[in-house]
Structures are given as C-alpha cells and as structure tokens.
Amino acid sequence: MRLISLYFRSVLLVFVLLACNDPAATPVAVKPAKTVAVVRDPFNRHGRLIFTRHARCRMDCRHITKREIQEVLDSGTINYAKSEPEAKPDPKYAVEALTQEHQYLRIVVAPSGEKLIVITCIELHVEWQCHCN
C-alpha cells in the first residue's frame, strides 16, 4: 500500500513539474504601453468670457444661457472644419458639445490673451427665428 501511495505521489509530482514547465503557462513579456501625446488646446477654455452684441442676440433668440456656453467650452470638442485657426488678427475656434439640456451647441470663440470673445452660438439641427444683425 505504501508503495502504491509513493508511486501516485511521484506521478503527481511529475505532472506538476511538467505543468510548470509548459510553454503555454509561461508568462509572456508585456510590451510597455505606447506613450500618448497630450494635445493641448490652442486657447484657455477658462478665460474670462466677453460676449459680442451678436452673440448676446443669438443667445436670446436661441434660449442659450451663459452657463450652457461655459458647459460647451468646458467639455466640448473643437470642430476644426468650422474653425479659422489662422485668421488674423484673432484666430476663431468652433467648440461643439451636447449640453445637459440636450441642446447640441456650437460656440465660436476668439481667444484674446486671457479672455475668450464669444462671437456667436448656434444650436445645431434646430432653426430659430432671429432678427440679429
């Protein structure tokens, strides 16, 4: 009986050792993650907001608040197809986002030092009657 028990223990030990040397069980070297370049915004999204007369009129017509303007600037993405980053004297950027009020807005701003001049605001996919000049 002891001999059989010793035999099974030996066989079990061989299986364990073989399993440990199994190439499939060998840890694989993990490649380090690629470094992702952080793209900085071309302007300070938290600059002091200055509203043009046109922007204020559009905000009134389209029922867009200052809080929603700031929300879009905080969380939105720059739509470079609608922006003019090379414009002189001030570049213009179109920032778009869906607000908590479920309005899909585009805010066009012109950075000027630490200020952001809000040029206009648009609720995309919605037509509003407006008499702004």
C-alpha positions, 0 to 999 in steps of 0.5 A: 500500500505504501508503495502504491501511495509513493508511486501516485505521489511521484506521478503527481509530482511529475505532472506538476513539474511538467505543468510548470514547465509548459510553454503555454503557462509561461508568462509572456513579456508585456510590451510597455504601453505606447506613450500618448501625446497630450494635445493641448488646446490652442486657447484657455477654455477658462478665460474670462468670457466677453460676449459680442452684441451678436452673440448676446442676440443669438443667445436670446433668440436661441434660449442659450444661457451663459452657463450652457456656453461655459458647459460647451467650452468646458467639455466640448470638442473643437470642430476644426472644419468650422474653425479659422485657426489662422485668421488674423488678427484673432484666430476663431475656434468652433467648440461643439458639445451636447449640453445637459439640456440636450441642446447640441451647441456650437460656440465660436470663440476668439481667444484674446490673451486671457479672455475668450470673445464669444462671437456667436452660438448656434444650436445645431439641427434646430432653426430659430427665428432671429432678427440679429444683425 
